[in-house]
Every structure is written in structure tokens, then in C-alpha cells.
Amino acid sequence: MSGRAGFFSIQTQTKPSVWVENYEARTATHFSALPSLLISIHKHISPPQPTHQFRDYARELAKQRVARVFREGGEWRLAAVDNDVPYGTARRAILSGAAPSKPHGGVRPSTVKMAVDTCAMLEEYLDEDCRMTLTDMCDRLQSDMGIRVGKSSVHRALQGMLYVV
């Protein structure tokens, strides 16, 4: 019996259990040694996969080679093709002066702007004028101490000193 649904034809079989038994018997005889064969092929043929850091390092070296060819006056487009570097990437590497890329992830170095003396200055500003806004405090810190901080940093420092803003 067959029905038609769109482009696909649906057919039903009269004895599905016979078909399943035959299929299982055929697959058992034909593919019994296949898993061990695939594992042995996989172990002996597949090359080791490069790590993410190795690929990034190789890519950076390729960009540096293209930039070096440009600095020496050579054909940087040909060097890009030879090193498998896309044209846009090679052009950016040349225009940026082949500056090394910034590190991603990991721990950021802490630059502490709100040191004890900065917090003491904030306290002095509040003693002078208790109605001073956070923006005014930021401006005074920049003019008096040369420290550029945002309103949220001043707010956090004042909260840490138990002031309510």
C-alpha cells in the first residue's frame, strides 16, 4: 500500500519482523569486524591534531612574514598567498605595523586608581562640600591628582568607606 505526501511516497511492508530479522542477519555477517578495523585505521592514519595555541602561533608567524616582505619592499600579496594568509588579514597586519595581538583571557593586571590617598581626597571633598556630585568629584580628582576615574568608581569607593550617595 502506498500513499503520496508531497514528493515523498510512503510505503508499508506486510511483514516488518521478517525484514528486520534479515537486516540484522546481514549486518551481523558483513560488519562484524568493522569497528576494530575503523579503530586501527584511525590510530595509524590520522595525523595528530594541532592545538589551538599552535595554530594561533603559526598564524601570527605567517602574518609577520608577510609584514617583513612588505618592509623589505617585496611583493607582500604573493607572500600572503604563499603563507595562506587572506588578503584582508595581510593588509591589516601591514597597516597596523604587525603589532602583536593583545592577550585574551587569563588574569588582568590590576591598576589600582582608588588608593588610600585618593580615598582620603574624596573624604576631604565631602568635608568641604557635602552636596558635591560624583561628576564634580571625578573632575576634582583629575585636576588635583591627575587621576581619571568614572562616576561608578567614585560611588563604589564612597560606599566602601560607608558613605551613602
N, C-alpha and C positions, 0 to 999 in steps of 0.2 A: 504494500500500500504506500503510495507516495502522495505528499501534499506539496503545494508550492507557496512559499512565502517570500516574496521579493525575487531575488536572484538565486536564492538557495533552495534546494529541494530537500525535503525531509523524507527519509525512508525508514521504515521499521522492518525489523527482521523477525521472522516467525519463531526461531529458536535461539534466543540470545545466549543461553547457557552453553550450547554446543560451540558456538563461535568463540566464547570466552575460553573454554577448555582447550580448543585447538590453538588459539593465540598463545595461551600460557605454555603449551607444549612446544610450540615453535620457538618462542623466545627463550625458553629454558635450554634448548639444544643449541641454538645459534649464538647466543650471547652469554653463555656461562663463563667464558674466560675473558670477557671484555673488560670488566672493572680492573682486574690485575694488569691487563695489557695497557690500559689507559694510564694507570698509575706509574708503571715502569717507563712508558714513553714520556710522561710528564716529568719524571725525575731526571731522565737522561738528556732530553732535548731542549727543554725550556731554559733560556738564559736567565741568570739572576736579575731580578728587577731592581733598577737603581732607586735609591732612597730619594725622598723629597729634597733633602738638603743637597745631595749630589747634583740633581737636575738643576736646582737654582744656581749652584756654583758654576756648573758648566754653561748655563745661560749667561751669567754675568761675565764669564771669561770670553764668550763669543761676542758680547756687546763691547767689551774692552778691546778686543782685536779689531773690530770694525772702527772704533773711535781712533785707535792707533794708526790704522791705514789712512784715515781722514787727516790726522795731524801731520802725517808724513807726506801728504799730497797725493796719495794714490786713489784708485777708484773704489770708494767706500761702498758703492752699490754692488759691485762684484764681490767685495769681501762679505757683504751681508748675505748675498746668495750662497756663497761658498760655506758660510758658517750657519746656514739655516736660520737666519735672523730676519723676521719680516721687515719690510721697507720702513713702515711707521716706527717700529721699535728702534731700528738703527738710526733713523733720523732724530728721534727723541734722545738717544744716547749721545749723539754728536752735539745736539743743541744744548743739552744740559751739561756738557763738558765731562761726560762719563763720571758724574759724581756717584759714589757708592750709594746704594739704596739704604734707607733707614731701617734699623732693626724692627721687626714686628714681633709682638708678643713678649713674654717674659716680664721681668720686673722693671718698672720705670725708675730712673734715678730721681730721688726726691729733691726738689729745690724748695727749701723752706723760706717763704717770704714773711710769714707771720711768726717771727721770732719773738723773744721776750721783750726786746726793746721796741718792736713795732706794736705789740700789745700795750706796752706802757704808754706809748704815744697816743693810742686810741683812748686809753683811760684819761690822759691829760686833756684830749679834745672834748671828752664828755664832761670833765670837770669845768672846762672853760664855758661850754655851751651845751646844756643837756638836750636842747632841741635840734642839734645838728643831725642832718640826714646822712644816710650811708654814702650817698654820692659825694656829699661835702667832705666826709672823712676820707674817701678814696682820693679826692683831689688834693686834700691837705697832705696825705701821706706821699703823694707823688711830688708835690712841691717841696715839702720839708725833708724827706728822706730819699727821694728818687726811686721809690718802690711803687710799681704799678700793680694794683690788686683790684679785683672786682667787688661789686657790692655783696655778692654772696659770700666771699671770703671774709669781708669785714663782719658781716652778720654772724657767720659761724664763729669767728674769733670772739665776738662780744657775747654770744651765747655760751661759749666755753668759759668765759670769765663771769658767768651768771648774770649778765645784763639782759634785760628784756627789751627788744627793739620792736 
